[in-house]
């Protein structure tokens, strides 16, 4: 959009180029009129982050801190909205410690993936370790991927790793676009951005737009040989989840990778590093978004039927299970908007998990 | 904040006049161009949260579910097609005409891509109708809660204009009226009617219009949790219902101008609408930007639940009192009903935040909490 200011303005003359913003002429310069643009509406921008819990703040299942023993938990949630993916043919004593930790991050909290026990060479051809998020179709829909008018989407995030190297980020569903990022300095927070071009040549069925999974956003930090065969920086049918440039960030024991501030915004320009920390929804808003998929609530169960509406309506009818099994007979039911149940005995001090995760 | 562009820029030079969060410009001789980004595309996306309309994408359909329902929708029957949208269908001599309405996937090729998976769909079935009755009319309306209208300062000297944008597809070309009308708080009913034209049948067209601020009259508008204003889309009307003078604020007589066409003259004719957006100010999103002007489904649903909720309940009996909080606080104390009706159900204290009940015998069904306006 060209901004071609009037050549001989009068004092107090205003000028609004198509799409705004508005300027007023105070000789000898045009001044920007304070408003949506001048006020820097970061909170409004933050609400457009397609990623949920990109700051790794909401941890309903495990709480803050780290938990160990994740080696066998492939495709398991470790933090709200974030799954851990791990395939390790020969572990050699290696295991993983995951969690939401508070370090001197630009965001206060971050997600941690740390190897302990031993490092690993990821010699198995299909070995893999990373983290990913299901993006609900409704959240992807405005991008119109698969249509001629699809728009680009820009990823930004902070990363900190024990070693330098190259890692892979994937945006995809049936098709995928892989991009390599480089950690340039060990043990240093680095800000990364990349604009995924729109997929304009696919079909609507390549990108579901309902309440199911609409896309995956995946970070890969080590991979075996057959996993590292995808071509980066091009849309293609999703086969492997890493590129030939992929490094192994977990070769040595106690190596760790930290992520935070993961933001996926419509458009082609990323927030600056300075802006990025302000592009967070409030914790309350973020938690409510997470509760569309998963809730962990305290509850007192009696032998009489108790029915309650949810804190917020869920994505789908959840599974309802007690946090701690008691040996009693539990009967639960529910849907997207409410749940109910009873037990064979009065049970207090326990809670329930309502799970409608993708 | 001064905007003082560098006097001798080089090609491709970037200028950030207001630091982080402000716009950035790139010099492409001979002009400075605004860089799309946070201030460009993404700021448009952020503005989705400013949309005064709730369920403008017709996604949320708690009463009838996704899809259209057939028939029984004339002269006051089943008027709430979807959350927040009301069907006005009055036909003195309907013959075998009826209306099928609800939401559906969009017809034809969608220039908005997948941004609006659902649209509001209204179709005449059985037979077309001439709308010969003087008071015949058919259209949809959306009541804007006063609290959502309040920032516009309608009725005050510093009132803002407001810009409507939406997508429409119709089986027939023609002219239809869109009216914003006031809910007075002791003042007078005011309305502004604008004519839109469907230029090409069976083709999605993007429409925008900026309504100027209304005349001064603070009591002409209500800004509490009751109705604040009404937005009407009209697709056919009898002679007495199309007398509103368009393109200026007028006393509110009806919702159609004399130019109003009949979009339902032929059996099977359909009108589809989606992406209804009402933004403060005078700049509409472009057609390309419009696809970003939507809140995520979950957040839209929560806004709808301020006016209408329903959820499954099992009420334990006998006489076992329970209090329950709502999913989200309602606009006002709701009417409470059960679908299907529960035997021996007694509801007490139906409030904005909670309600209580017991049943003489254990009963189950969907509880409906209605605080619509």
Interface residues (C-beta under 8 A of the other chain):
Chain A: X1 X2 X3 X4 X16 X17 X19 X20 X21 X23 X29 X30 X31 X32 X34 X36 X37 X38 X40 X41 X42 X44 X45 X47 X48 X136 X138 X139 X141 X142 X143 X144 X145 X146 X147 X148 X149 X150 X151 X204 X207 X209 X210 X211 X265 X266 X267 X268 X269 X270 X271 X272 X274 X275 X278 X288 X289 X292 X304 X305 X306 X307 X308 X309 X310 X311 X312 X313 X315 X333 X334 X335 X337 X338 X340
Chain B: X1 X2 X3 X4 X17 X18 X20 X21 X22 X23 X24 X25 X28 X31 X32 X33 X34 X35 X36 X37 X38 X39 X40 X41 X42 X43 X45 X46 X47 X48 X49 X59 X110 X111 X112 X113 X114 X115 X116 X117 X283 X286 X288 X291 X292 X294 X296 X297 X298 X301 X302 X305 X309 X310 X311 X312 X313 X314 X315 X316 X320 X322 X324 X325 X326 X327 X328 X362
